[in-house]
C-alpha cells in the first residue's frame, strides 16, 4: 500500500511540475522574458509577445485546466483511487 501511495504522489507531483513549468513559460516567459523576440512575429496584426501577454496566456491556462483534469483522472484510474 505504501508503494502505491508513493507512486501516486510522484505521478501527481510530476504532472503539477509540468503544468507549472508550462504556466511559467507562457505567462512570464512569452509575455515578459521573450516578448521582444516574439514581437517580430505577427498574429492577427498584433505582435506575438503582446498577444501572449494579453490573450494567449488565458487560452493556454484554460487548456491547462482541462488537460490537468484529464491527466489526474488517468492517474487516479492507474492507481485505483478513482470515484467511478
DARA-V740092 format. One record per pair of residues at least 12 apart in sequence whose C-alpha atoms are under 10 Angstrom apart, sorted by the first residue. I is the first residue (numbers start at 1). J is the second residue. D is the distance in whole Angstrom. If there is no record, write none. Layout:
i->I j->J d->D
i->I j->J d->D
This chain:
i->4 j->79 d->7
i->4 j->80 d->9
i->5 j->79 d->8
i->5 j->81 d->10
i->7 j->75 d->10
i->7 j->79 d->8
i->8 j->75 d->7
i->8 j->76 d->8
i->8 j->78 d->9
i->8 j->79 d->6
i->8 j->80 d->10
i->8 j->81 d->9
i->9 j->75 d->10
i->11 j->71 d->10
i->11 j->72 d->9
i->11 j->75 d->7
i->11 j->76 d->10
i->11 j->79 d->10
i->12 j->68 d->10
i->12 j->71 d->9
i->12 j->72 d->7
i->12 j->75 d->7
i->12 j->76 d->9
i->15 j->68 d->8
i->15 j->71 d->8
i->15 j->72 d->8
i->15 j->75 d->9
i->16 j->68 d->8
i->16 j->72 d->10
i->18 j->68 d->10
i->19 j->61 d->9
i->19 j->64 d->7
i->19 j->65 d->9
i->19 j->67 d->9
i->19 j->68 d->8
i->20 j->64 d->10
i->22 j->60 d->9
i->22 j->61 d->9
i->22 j->64 d->9
i->23 j->57 d->8
i->23 j->60 d->8
i->23 j->61 d->7
i->23 j->64 d->8
i->24 j->57 d->10
i->25 j->57 d->10
i->26 j->49 d->10
i->26 j->52 d->7
i->26 j->53 d->8
i->26 j->56 d->8
i->26 j->57 d->6
i->26 j->58 d->9
i->26 j->60 d->8
i->26 j->61 d->9
i->27 j->52 d->7
i->27 j->53 d->7
i->27 j->54 d->10
i->27 j->56 d->9
i->27 j->57 d->6
i->27 j->58 d->9
i->27 j->60 d->9
i->27 j->61 d->9
i->28 j->52 d->10
i->28 j->53 d->8
i->28 j->57 d->9
i->29 j->49 d->9
i->29 j->52 d->10
i->29 j->53 d->9
i->30 j->48 d->9
i->30 j->49 d->6
i->30 j->50 d->9
i->30 j->51 d->9
i->30 j->52 d->6
i->30 j->53 d->7
i->30 j->56 d->9
i->30 j->57 d->8
i->31 j->48 d->9
i->31 j->49 d->6
i->31 j->50 d->7
i->31 j->51 d->8
i->31 j->52 d->6
i->31 j->53 d->4
i->31 j->54 d->8
i->31 j->55 d->10
i->31 j->56 d->9
i->31 j->57 d->8
i->32 j->49 d->8
i->32 j->50 d->9
i->32 j->52 d->9
i->32 j->53 d->8
i->33 j->49 d->9
i->34 j->48 d->10
i->34 j->49 d->7
i->35 j->47 d->9
i->35 j->48 d->8
i->35 j->49 d->4
i->35 j->50 d->7
i->35 j->51 d->10
i->35 j->52 d->9
i->35 j->53 d->8
i->36 j->48 d->9
i->36 j->49 d->7
i->36 j->50 d->9
i->37 j->49 d->8
i->38 j->50 d->8
i->38 j->51 d->9
i->38 j->52 d->9
i->39 j->51 d->9
i->39 j->52 d->10
